[in-house]
């Protein structure tokens, strides 16, 4: 399960959420590096959020093979906050930025989702992919990945920001009869993966 590559950012940074922001030049190079790291790994399926930054991260690895889009893996919807800077959010929605920081699990911006909502929509999608057996690449987003990892590790969503999810880094998951196991967290795609992926 990978996060997409680096995206085009404005300065100052803005909340992206489900806005369809493309990869930048670095992000495209990161996607190529991920493909090289997985070149000797047989993949039975490639799955991605339907936002272009996830799809374009998966394309070099797919090398012409089908990528199945999974809308449930979209990044968290931030509603009226999307496209705003943190200062603009504080000015337009007094106290709300702090409320979200105090309750990542349940807080919803106006028109948006909480991380609990994200976990409820994304986890069944990941489970459906795992039901297919085999080895799969899933390309999603920082917030979605963190919410899924909290569920897999049995961590409260209040802890999700403690789970690093850098651009184009990979989490290696195994689902066995006993449940999920995390074999690797936030691994940079440098060279072939050393974990048992073949």
C-alpha positions as CSV (number, residue, x, y, z in Angstrom):
1,X,0.0,0.0,0.0
2,X,1.7,3.1,-1.2
3,X,1.1,6.8,-1.0
4,X,1.0,8.7,-4.3
5,X,4.0,10.8,-5.3
6,X,4.7,14.4,-4.6
7,X,2.1,16.9,-5.9
8,X,2.2,20.4,-7.2
9,X,1.9,22.7,-4.2
10,X,1.2,26.3,-3.9
11,X,3.0,28.5,-1.4
12,X,1.8,28.8,1.3
13,X,0.5,25.3,1.4
14,X,-3.2,24.7,1.0
15,X,-5.6,21.9,2.1
16,X,-5.9,19.6,-0.8
17,X,-8.4,16.9,0.3
18,X,-10.2,15.5,-2.8
19,X,-9.1,18.3,-5.2
20,X,-7.5,16.6,-8.2
21,X,-4.0,18.0,-7.9
22,X,-1.5,16.4,-10.3
23,X,1.9,15.0,-9.5
24,X,4.8,17.4,-10.0
25,X,8.1,16.6,-11.7
26,X,9.5,15.0,-8.5
27,X,6.3,13.0,-8.0
28,X,6.6,11.6,-11.5
29,X,10.2,10.6,-10.8
30,X,9.1,9.0,-7.5
31,X,6.5,6.9,-9.4
32,X,9.2,5.7,-11.8
33,X,11.4,4.8,-8.8
34,X,8.5,2.8,-7.3
35,X,8.1,0.9,-10.5
36,X,11.8,0.1,-10.6
37,X,11.6,-1.1,-7.0
38,X,8.7,-3.4,-7.8
39,X,10.1,-4.6,-11.2
40,X,10.9,-8.1,-9.9
41,X,7.8,-8.5,-7.8
42,X,4.8,-10.3,-9.4
43,X,1.6,-8.4,-8.8
44,X,-1.8,-10.0,-9.3
45,X,-3.5,-6.6,-9.3
46,X,-2.9,-2.9,-9.2
47,X,-5.5,-0.7,-7.5
48,X,-5.6,3.0,-7.0
49,X,-7.8,5.9,-5.8
50,X,-9.5,7.5,-8.8
51,X,-7.7,10.8,-8.2
52,X,-5.1,11.4,-10.9
53,X,-2.2,11.7,-8.4
54,X,-2.8,8.1,-7.3
55,X,-3.5,6.8,-10.8
56,X,-0.4,8.5,-12.3
57,X,1.7,7.0,-9.5
58,X,0.5,3.5,-10.3
59,X,0.9,3.8,-14.1
60,X,4.7,3.2,-14.3
61,X,4.4,0.0,-12.2
62,X,1.4,-1.1,-14.3
63,X,3.4,-0.7,-17.5
64,X,0.2,-0.9,-19.6
65,X,-1.6,-3.4,-17.4
66,X,-5.1,-2.5,-16.1
67,X,-5.3,-0.3,-13.0
68,X,-8.6,-0.8,-11.1
69,X,-9.9,2.5,-9.7
70,X,-11.3,2.4,-6.2
71,X,-13.2,5.6,-5.4
72,X,-13.4,4.5,-1.7
73,X,-9.7,5.0,-1.5
74,X,-9.9,8.8,-2.3
75,X,-8.3,11.1,0.2
76,X,-10.3,12.6,3.0
77,X,-12.9,15.2,1.9
78,X,-12.2,18.5,3.7
79,X,-15.3,20.2,2.4
80,X,-15.2,24.0,2.7
81,X,-11.6,23.9,3.7
82,X,-10.3,22.5,0.4
83,X,-8.1,25.0,-1.4
84,X,-7.6,27.2,1.7
85,X,-4.4,27.8,3.7
86,X,-4.4,27.1,7.4
87,X,-4.6,30.9,8.1
88,X,-7.6,31.2,5.8
89,X,-9.3,28.3,7.6
90,X,-8.6,30.0,11.0
91,X,-10.0,33.3,9.7
92,X,-13.2,31.9,8.0
93,X,-14.0,29.2,10.6
94,X,-12.8,30.6,14.0
95,X,-11.9,27.8,16.4
96,X,-12.5,25.0,13.9
97,X,-8.9,24.3,13.0
98,X,-8.1,23.8,16.7
99,X,-11.2,21.6,17.2
100,X,-10.0,19.3,14.4
101,X,-6.6,19.1,15.9
102,X,-8.1,18.0,19.2
103,X,-10.3,15.3,17.6
104,X,-9.0,14.0,14.3
105,X,-11.1,10.9,14.6
106,X,-14.5,12.5,14.7
107,X,-14.2,16.1,13.6
108,X,-15.8,17.0,10.2
109,X,-15.2,20.3,8.4
110,X,-18.4,21.8,6.9
111,X,-19.2,19.6,3.9
112,X,-16.4,17.2,4.7
113,X,-15.5,13.9,6.4
114,X,-13.9,12.8,9.6
115,X,-11.1,10.2,9.7
116,X,-13.7,7.8,11.2
117,X,-15.7,8.3,8.0
118,X,-12.6,7.7,5.9
119,X,-11.8,4.5,7.7
120,X,-15.4,3.2,7.4
121,X,-15.4,3.7,3.6
122,X,-11.8,2.6,2.8
123,X,-11.4,-0.4,5.0
124,X,-14.1,-2.5,3.3
125,X,-12.4,-1.7,0.0
126,X,-9.0,-2.9,1.2
127,X,-10.7,-6.0,2.6
128,X,-12.3,-6.8,-0.8
129,X,-8.9,-6.5,-2.4
130,X,-7.3,-8.8,0.2
131,X,-10.1,-11.3,-0.4
132,X,-8.8,-11.8,-3.9
133,X,-5.6,-13.3,-2.5
134,X,-2.3,-12.9,-4.3
135,X,0.0,-9.9,-4.2
136,X,-1.5,-6.5,-4.9
137,X,-0.3,-2.9,-5.1
138,X,-2.7,-0.3,-3.7
139,X,-2.0,3.3,-4.3
140,X,-3.9,5.8,-2.1
141,X,-3.2,8.9,0.0
142,X,-1.6,9.9,3.3
143,X,-4.8,10.4,5.2
144,X,-6.5,7.2,3.9
145,X,-3.4,5.1,4.5
146,X,-3.1,6.4,8.0
147,X,-6.7,5.6,8.8
148,X,-6.3,2.1,7.3
149,X,-3.1,1.5,9.3
150,X,-4.8,2.5,12.5
151,X,-7.5,-0.1,11.8
152,X,-5.0,-2.8,10.9
153,X,-2.7,-2.1,13.9
154,X,-5.6,-1.6,16.4
155,X,-4.6,2.0,17.1
156,X,-7.0,4.8,18.0
157,X,-7.5,7.3,15.2
158,X,-6.3,10.0,17.5
159,X,-2.8,8.5,16.9
160,X,-3.0,8.6,13.1
161,X,-0.6,11.5,12.6
162,X,2.1,9.5,14.4
163,X,2.2,7.1,11.4
164,X,4.6,8.7,8.8
165,X,3.4,8.4,5.2
166,X,5.9,10.1,2.9
167,X,5.3,10.6,-0.8
168,X,5.6,7.3,-2.7
169,X,6.7,5.3,0.3
170,X,5.3,1.8,0.8
171,X,3.6,-0.1,3.6
172,X,3.8,-3.9,3.3
173,X,0.8,-5.7,4.6
174,X,0.0,-9.4,4.9
175,X,-3.5,-10.7,5.6
176,X,-3.5,-14.2,7.0
177,X,-6.2,-16.4,8.6
178,X,-5.3,-14.8,11.9
179,X,-5.7,-11.2,10.6
180,X,-3.6,-8.4,9.3
181,X,0.2,-8.1,9.9
182,X,2.3,-5.1,9.1
183,X,5.6,-6.2,7.6
184,X,7.0,-2.8,6.7
185,X,5.9,0.8,7.4
186,X,6.7,3.8,5.2
187,X,9.5,2.2,3.2
188,X,11.3,4.4,0.6
189,X,11.3,2.8,-2.8
190,X,15.0,2.5,-3.3
191,X,16.1,-0.6,-5.2
192,X,14.3,-3.9,-5.0
193,X,12.3,-4.3,-1.7
194,X,14.2,-6.5,0.8
195,X,11.0,-7.7,2.4
196,X,9.4,-11.0,1.2
197,X,7.5,-9.7,-1.8
198,X,8.5,-12.3,-4.4
